[in-house]
Amino acid sequence: MSITITVFLPLVLVVIMFSLGLGLALDDFARLGRYPKAFAVGLTVQFVLLPSIAYVVVLAFGLAPDLALGLMILSLCPGGPTANLMTRYSRGDVALSISLNGISSLAAVATLPLFATYFVNRFLGAEAPEIDVTSLGLSMFALTAIPVVTGMLVRRYAPALAGIIDLPIRKLCVLLLVAIVSGALLVNWSIFVSTMPILGPSIVALVVGLLAGALALAALAGLEPAQMTAISIDAGIQNAAIGITVGALIAGPDAVVPVYSVPAGVYGVMMYFIVLPFMFWRRSLVRPAAVPV
């Protein structure tokens, strides 16, 4: 039984989700009622557009079944915590980004296990490992929802403590994310190298498709530029830590870091190279005074 699967990956994910919770307040969820159209678009992008584009990319590039599964698992994950920071630098709607991130992270506790099970059977067929949806859902709840809620409670009832630990934990999260992404790639290095000619372009296509698709959908809905920016970045920046961990949970405790986790690991690196230029472009379109409060 690998200590990587049973201890390290879950611990990293708990810390990352706790950090997300420290940045959330109940008012972030109350914005759902105040800005229903923006939230409807954002959630549609996250839960409908994202997996749809990923599925098209998987078929278009003819990815091998295990890599296809890994990419679909990633598409079911919520936005990554760094999306909030990148939205801020882009002069986007940070409040919307934070709220979307929190809501999608909690909603993924239910949606990810169900759809991941479907894609496991869809791509692996007879070779698919047996998955207990309830067990996977409970694992997701323990590793994501509980740490998020705990972080929110610390912020609500111990604001001084939250203020002290917020920045150090965020810095720690960056280091931990680098560690698990690097680990996922190093353990599967030969697979990573051999699949990059196809996996690399497919991930580039996915990120570009997500940014463009989210921006177009938000524009069609008549959202403000700052809201369009927040929704687009939240789509492009996915929580690679969850993708890697779920891939490992599906593979079972005897695995080290499975092939299913490789697409999430590669995405966790490549997404920044594509989203950063997008971020600077969006920033150049908005004057500082126009940033929503």
C-alpha positions in Angstrom: 0.0 0.0 0.0 1.6 3.2 -1.2 2.2 5.9 1.4 1.9 8.4 -1.5 -1.8 7.4 -2.0 -2.8 6.9 1.6 -1.1 9.8 3.2 0.7 12.4 1.1 -1.8 13.1 -1.7 -4.8 13.4 0.7 -2.8 15.6 3.1 -1.8 17.9 0.3 -5.4 18.2 -1.0 -6.7 18.9 2.6 -4.2 21.7 3.0 -5.1 23.2 -0.4 -8.8 23.1 0.3 -8.4 24.5 3.8 -6.5 27.4 2.3 -9.4 27.9 -0.1 -11.9 27.9 2.8 -9.8 30.6 4.6 -10.6 32.9 1.7 -14.3 32.3 1.7 -17.1 33.8 3.7 -20.9 33.2 3.8 -21.4 36.5 1.9 -19.5 34.9 -1.0 -22.3 32.4 -1.4 -25.0 35.1 -0.9 -23.7 36.8 -4.1 -25.4 33.9 -6.0 -28.8 35.6 -5.4 -27.4 39.1 -6.2 -25.8 38.2 -9.5 -27.7 35.2 -10.7 -26.9 35.6 -14.4 -23.1 35.7 -13.8 -23.3 32.7 -11.5 -25.5 30.7 -14.0 -22.9 31.4 -16.7 -20.0 30.5 -14.5 -21.5 27.2 -13.3 -22.6 26.3 -16.8 -19.0 26.8 -18.0 -17.6 24.8 -15.2 -20.0 21.8 -15.2 -21.2 21.7 -18.8 -18.9 23.5 -21.2 -15.7 22.3 -19.6 -16.3 18.5 -19.8 -17.9 18.9 -23.2 -14.9 20.6 -24.7 -12.6 18.0 -22.9 -14.6 15.2 -24.4 -14.3 16.7 -27.9 -10.6 17.1 -27.4 -10.2 13.5 -26.3 -12.0 12.2 -29.4 -10.3 14.7 -31.8 -6.7 13.7 -30.6 -7.5 10.0 -30.2 -6.0 9.8 -26.7 -5.4 6.3 -25.3 -8.1 5.2 -22.8 -6.2 5.8 -19.6 -5.1 9.3 -20.7 -8.6 10.1 -22.0 -9.9 9.1 -18.6 -7.4 11.3 -16.8 -8.3 14.3 -18.9 -12.0 13.8 -18.3 -11.4 13.5 -14.6 -9.6 16.8 -14.7 -12.5 18.4 -16.6 -14.8 17.4 -13.7 -12.6 19.2 -11.1 -13.5 22.7 -9.9 -11.3 25.7 -10.6 -7.9 26.0 -8.9 -7.3 28.4 -6.0 -4.8 30.3 -8.0 -7.6 31.4 -10.3 -8.6 34.0 -7.7 -5.1 35.5 -7.7 -4.9 35.5 -11.5 -8.3 37.2 -11.7 -7.1 39.9 -9.4 -4.0 40.6 -11.6 -6.3 40.6 -14.7 -8.5 43.2 -13.1 -11.4 40.8 -13.2 -14.3 40.3 -10.7 -12.4 38.8 -7.8 -15.5 38.4 -5.7 -17.2 36.4 -8.4 -14.1 34.3 -8.9 -13.9 33.5 -5.2 -17.6 32.7 -5.0 -17.6 30.5 -8.1 -14.5 28.6 -6.8 -16.1 27.9 -3.5 -19.5 26.8 -4.9 -18.0 24.6 -7.6 -15.6 23.0 -5.1 -18.4 22.0 -2.8 -20.7 20.9 -5.7 -17.9 18.7 -7.2 -18.2 16.5 -4.1 -21.4 15.1 -5.6 -20.8 15.6 -9.4 -17.2 14.4 -9.7 -17.7 10.8 -8.3 -20.8 10.2 -10.4 -19.4 11.4 -13.7 -15.9 10.0 -13.1 -17.5 6.5 -12.6 -19.3 6.9 -16.0 -16.1 7.9 -17.8 -14.1 5.0 -16.1 -16.6 2.6 -17.7 -16.8 4.5 -20.9 -13.0 4.5 -21.6 -11.7 1.4 -19.8 -14.6 -1.0 -20.5 -13.9 -4.5 -19.2 -10.6 -3.4 -17.7 -12.2 -0.7 -15.6 -11.5 -1.0 -11.9 -14.5 -1.5 -9.6 -15.5 1.8 -8.1 -17.7 2.4 -5.1 -19.4 5.7 -5.9 -20.5 6.2 -2.3 -16.9 5.5 -1.1 -15.5 7.9 -3.7 -18.0 10.5 -2.8 -17.3 10.2 0.9 -13.5 10.5 0.2 -14.2 13.6 -1.8 -16.3 15.0 1.0 -13.6 14.3 3.6 -10.8 15.7 1.4 -12.5 18.8 0.0 -15.7 19.8 1.6 -14.7 19.4 5.3 -11.4 21.3 4.9 -13.2 24.1 3.0 -15.8 24.4 5.7 -13.2 24.3 8.4 -11.3 27.1 6.8 -14.5 29.2 6.6 -15.2 28.5 10.3 -11.6 29.6 11.2 -12.1 32.8 9.2 -15.5 33.4 10.8 -14.7 32.7 14.4 -11.0 33.3 14.6 -10.3 36.1 12.2 -7.1 37.1 13.8 -5.7 33.5 13.5 -6.9 33.4 9.9 -5.1 36.6 9.1 -1.9 35.2 10.5 -1.9 31.8 8.8 -3.6 32.7 5.5 -0.5 33.9 3.6 1.9 31.2 4.9 -0.6 28.5 4.1 -1.1 29.9 0.6 2.7 29.8 0.0 2.8 26.3 1.4 0.0 25.3 -1.0 2.1 26.4 -4.0 5.0 24.3 -2.8 2.8 21.3 -2.2 1.1 21.7 -5.6 4.5 21.8 -7.3 5.5 18.7 -5.3 2.5 16.5 -6.3 2.5 17.7 -10.0 6.3 17.0 -10.2 5.8 13.6 -8.5 3.0 12.6 -10.8 5.2 13.4 -13.8 8.4 11.9 -12.5 6.8 8.6 -11.4 5.3 8.3 -14.9 8.2 9.9 -16.7 8.5 7.4 -19.5 4.8 7.6 -20.2 4.9 11.4 -19.9 7.7 11.6 -22.5 6.1 9.1 -24.9 2.7 10.7 -24.8 3.7 14.4 -24.9 3.5 14.6 -28.7 -0.2 13.9 -28.4 -1.0 14.8 -24.8 0.7 18.2 -25.0 -1.2 19.6 -28.0 -4.5 18.2 -26.7 -4.0 20.0 -23.4 -3.1 23.2 -25.3 -6.3 22.8 -27.3 -8.3 22.2 -24.2 -7.0 25.3 -22.3 -7.4 27.5 -25.4 -10.9 26.1 -26.0 -11.9 26.7 -22.4 -10.7 30.3 -22.4 -12.3 31.1 -25.7 -15.5 29.2 -25.0 -16.0 30.7 -21.6 -15.3 34.2 -22.9 -17.8 33.8 -25.8 -20.5 32.4 -23.6 -20.1 35.2 -21.0 -20.2 37.8 -23.8 -23.3 36.3 -25.3 -24.9 36.5 -21.9 -24.1 40.2 -21.8 -21.9 40.1 -18.7 -19.5 42.9 -17.8 -15.9 42.5 -18.9 -14.6 42.0 -15.4 -17.1 39.1 -15.0 -16.1 37.6 -18.3 -12.5 37.6 -17.2 -13.2 35.9 -13.9 -15.3 33.2 -15.5 -12.8 32.5 -18.3 -9.8 32.3 -15.9 -11.8 30.0 -13.5 -12.4 27.7 -16.5 -8.8 27.7 -17.6 -7.2 27.2 -14.2 -8.3 23.8 -12.9 -7.6 22.2 -9.6 -4.9 19.7 -10.7 -4.4 18.5 -7.1 -7.9 17.1 -7.1 -7.4 15.5 -10.6 -4.2 13.8 -9.5 -5.8 12.6 -6.2 -9.0 11.3 -7.8 -7.0 9.4 -10.4 -5.0 7.8 -7.6 -8.2 6.9 -5.6 -9.7 5.3 -8.7 -6.5 3.3 -9.3 -6.5 2.0 -5.8 -4.1 2.1 -2.8 -1.5 -0.2 -4.3 -0.7 2.2 -7.0 2.1 4.8 -6.6 0.8 7.6 -8.9 -1.3 6.1 -11.8 -1.3 7.0 -15.5 -4.8 8.5 -14.9 -3.1 11.3 -12.9 -0.6 12.2 -15.7 -3.0 14.5 -17.7 -3.8 16.5 -14.5 -0.1 16.8 -13.8 0.7 18.0 -17.3 -2.3 20.3 -17.3 -1.2 21.7 -13.9 2.0 23.0 -15.5 0.9 23.9 -19.0 -2.2 25.9 -18.1 -0.2 28.7 -16.7 1.8 29.2 -19.9 -1.5 29.7 -21.8 -3.5 31.6 -19.2 -0.7 34.1 -18.3 -0.8 35.8 -21.7 -4.6 35.8 -21.5 -4.3 37.4 -18.1 -2.1 40.2 -19.3 -4.4 40.8 -22.3 -7.5 41.1 -20.1 -5.6 43.3 -17.7 -4.7 45.7 -20.6 -8.3 46.1 -21.5 -9.5 47.4 -18.1 -8.3 50.6 -16.4 -7.7 50.3 -12.7 -10.5 52.6 -11.8 -13.0 50.3 -13.5 -12.3 47.3 -11.3 -15.5 46.3 -9.4 -15.4 46.7 -5.6 
